[in-house]
Amino acid sequence: MPDQDLTVAVTGPTGDLGIALVDALERSRAVKKIVGMARRPFDPASEGWKKTEYRQGDVLDKASVKDALKGADVVIHLAFSVLGAGDKTREINVEGSRNVFDQAVRSRARRICYASSVAAYGYRSENPKWLTEEVPALGTDQHFYSQQKAEVEQVLAKTLERKKATQAYVFRPCIVSGPRATMLIEEIPYVQLSERMPDAVRSLLGLMPILKPVIPDPGTPFQLVHEDDVASAFVSGVRGVGEPGAYNLAGAGTLTMSDIADAIGWYSIPVPDLAVNATAEVISRVPAAPEKLTWVEAVRNPVLMKTARAKKELRWKPKYSGRQTLRALIDAWKREGPEH
Ligand SMILES: NC(=O)c1ccc[n+]([C@@H]2O[C@H](COP(=O)([O-])OP(=O)(O)OC[C@H]3O[C@@H](n4cnc5c(N)ncnc54)[C@H](OP(=O)(O)O)[C@@H]3O)[C@@H](O)[C@H]2O)c1
């Protein structure tokens, strides 16, 4: 019988995923109280949240973490520096996560629900085309985000060794999108690239002066998952449904960059591997972009996940396919007036 009357602490409730997740926790009858913590000032009433208290704090500050996690039955850890993941943010991502996990164990939380990522598997040629949770999450060293996501999973496993009172659900979503999770469209350089592309690359790709932005498409398939579907999987973890452990989360079907271009009404052009590599090489010399360049790795090597375990154990029923998720993202993006 899943738990009731839960107090849930959430780090990073103000982010793309955090807002959708706290919304779902607000609606869950199993949850009595939510305490959120992030660095920015934020008023839960601005989202219409009634069960949520908010504390401003940094995961690197142990006293703030202790205060936010006090009395929590379940700790959800989302706080992470996603796009800025690099040497500078290593402390937030790795040490900040360690602080949260240590405190969760100390305050005897029943469960930790951690937002890992498909990136934790790494972009490794020896991996099978379709990843299951049995494949070791080893990360890719050259890709900060991937390396740190893999390392944080190890930190979590180590923290819980011999600590039987606290269990962990480790969620590995693919790219999360939806009306509020717009990172795909706003931040991934392959989309921004169309405008920033240096002349050298334009001529390499044979691009004429543009009437509409152009997204290069290396043809690599990727998955999308809707923010509400990720939130529902987390709610199952919060309630203690199924076995603890790792869970892949992805919407049905695969997409390519051409699908994004079609959905926005932009152009796409097929790009051979060689040009992707050359593009990466040229962008690495553009001062604005070196950290974001690491995302190029994700369009060079497909990382696709099977989600049978979440469907069986958590009884996860995603409402949106990858394509429907893209539609929801683009509709919201157009409604809210894209800059492009
Ligand atoms: N979005 C995706 O596509 C995706 C896919 C797979 C996994 N994930 C994982 O899901 C989690 C949430 O992602 P997201 O997309 O919601 O990220 P996001 O939009 O960048 O939000 C990050 C959240 O963490 C908080 N935060 C960052 N640094 C912090 C610090 N030092 N102390 C306290 N809070 C801090 C941020 O608030 P402040 O800046 O105000 O502190 C914000 O609330 C991350 O762990 C990410 O790796 C995301």
The ligand as an SDF file (V2000), in Angstrom:
LIG
                    3D

 48 52  0  0  0  0  0  0  0  0999 V2000
   15.0710   19.3640  -18.7440 N   0  0  0  0  0  0  0  0  0  0  0  0
   15.5120   18.2260  -19.2640 C   0  0  0  0  0  0  0  0  0  0  0  0
   15.4280   18.0040  -20.4770 O   0  0  0  0  0  0  0  0  0  0  0  0
   16.0970   17.1650  -18.3650 C   0  0  0  0  0  0  0  0  0  0  0  0
   16.3280   15.8910  -18.8940 C   0  0  0  0  0  0  0  0  0  0  0  0
   16.8740   14.8990  -18.0750 C   0  0  0  0  0  0  0  0  0  0  0  0
   17.1960   15.2040  -16.7660 C   0  0  0  0  0  0  0  0  0  0  0  0
   16.9680   16.4530  -16.2810 N   0  0  0  0  0  0  0  0  0  0  0  0
   17.3630   16.7390  -14.9010 C   0  0  0  0  0  0  0  0  0  0  0  0
   16.2470   17.2400  -14.1790 O   0  0  0  0  0  0  0  0  0  0  0  0
   16.6900   18.1830  -13.1920 C   0  0  0  0  0  0  0  0  0  0  0  0
   15.9070   19.4750  -13.3550 C   0  0  0  0  0  0  0  0  0  0  0  0
   16.1280   19.9560  -14.6640 O   0  0  0  0  0  0  0  0  0  0  0  0
   15.4480   21.2830  -15.2150 P   0  0  0  0  0  0  0  0  0  0  0  0
   15.3630   21.1440  -16.6880 O   0  0  0  0  0  0  0  0  0  0  0  0
   14.2300   21.5890  -14.4270 O   0  0  0  0  0  0  0  0  0  0  0  0
   16.5980   22.3370  -14.8960 O   0  0  0  0  0  0  0  0  0  0  0  0
   16.4540   23.9190  -14.7640 P   0  0  0  0  0  0  0  0  0  0  0  0
   15.2650   24.4170  -15.4920 O   0  0  0  0  0  0  0  0  0  0  0  0
   17.7920   24.4770  -15.1340 O   0  0  0  0  0  0  0  0  0  0  0  0
   16.2270   24.1240  -13.2130 O   0  0  0  0  0  0  0  0  0  0  0  0
   17.2360   23.9070  -12.2860 C   0  0  0  0  0  0  0  0  0  0  0  0
   16.6690   24.1390  -10.9030 C   0  0  0  0  0  0  0  0  0  0  0  0
   17.7190   23.9440   -9.9520 O   0  0  0  0  0  0  0  0  0  0  0  0
   17.8600   25.1230   -9.1490 C   0  0  0  0  0  0  0  0  0  0  0  0
   19.2630   25.2570   -8.7670 N   0  0  0  0  0  0  0  0  0  0  0  0
   20.3470   25.3430   -9.5900 C   0  0  0  0  0  0  0  0  0  0  0  0
   21.4670   25.4820   -8.8700 N   0  0  0  0  0  0  0  0  0  0  0  0
   21.1000   25.4550   -7.5710 C   0  0  0  0  0  0  0  0  0  0  0  0
   21.8040   25.5710   -6.3420 C   0  0  0  0  0  0  0  0  0  0  0  0
   23.1320   25.7400   -6.3090 N   0  0  0  0  0  0  0  0  0  0  0  0
   21.1060   25.4900   -5.1770 N   0  0  0  0  0  0  0  0  0  0  0  0
   19.7500   25.3270   -5.1920 C   0  0  0  0  0  0  0  0  0  0  0  0
   19.0310   25.2370   -6.3170 N   0  0  0  0  0  0  0  0  0  0  0  0
   19.6960   25.3070   -7.4970 C   0  0  0  0  0  0  0  0  0  0  0  0
   17.3630   26.2480  -10.0580 C   0  0  0  0  0  0  0  0  0  0  0  0
   16.9380   27.3930   -9.3410 O   0  0  0  0  0  0  0  0  0  0  0  0
   17.9520   28.6120   -8.9900 P   0  0  0  0  0  0  0  0  0  0  0  0
   18.7560   28.8740  -10.2350 O   0  0  0  0  0  0  0  0  0  0  0  0
   17.0650   29.7290   -8.5970 O   0  0  0  0  0  0  0  0  0  0  0  0
   18.7860   28.1470   -7.8440 O   0  0  0  0  0  0  0  0  0  0  0  0
   16.1580   25.5570  -10.6960 C   0  0  0  0  0  0  0  0  0  0  0  0
   15.0790   25.5400   -9.8060 O   0  0  0  0  0  0  0  0  0  0  0  0
   18.1980   18.3290  -13.3970 C   0  0  0  0  0  0  0  0  0  0  0  0
   18.8790   17.5240  -12.4800 O   0  0  0  0  0  0  0  0  0  0  0  0
   18.4090   17.8400  -14.8050 C   0  0  0  0  0  0  0  0  0  0  0  0
   19.7100   17.3360  -14.9760 O   0  0  0  0  0  0  0  0  0  0  0  0
   16.4330   17.4470  -17.0440 C   0  0  0  0  0  0  0  0  0  0  0  0
  1  2  1  0
  2  3  2  0
  2  4  1  0
  4  5  1  0
  4 48  2  0
  5  6  2  0
  6  7  1  0
  7  8  2  0
  8  9  1  0
  8 48  1  0
  9 10  1  0
  9 46  1  0
 10 11  1  0
 11 12  1  0
 11 44  1  0
 12 13  1  0
 13 14  1  0
 14 15  2  0
 14 16  1  0
 14 17  1  0
 17 18  1  0
 18 19  2  0
 18 20  1  0
 18 21  1  0
 21 22  1  0
 22 23  1  0
 23 24  1  0
 23 42  1  0
 24 25  1  0
 25 26  1  0
 25 36  1  0
 26 27  1  0
 26 35  1  0
 27 28  2  0
 28 29  1  0
 29 30  1  0
 29 35  2  0
 30 31  1  0
 30 32  2  0
 32 33  1  0
 33 34  2  0
 34 35  1  0
 36 37  1  0
 36 42  1  0
 37 38  1  0
 38 39  2  0
 38 40  1  0
 38 41  1  0
 42 43  1  0
 44 45  1  0
 44 46  1  0
 46 47  1  0
M  CHG  2   8   1  16  -1
M  END
$$$$
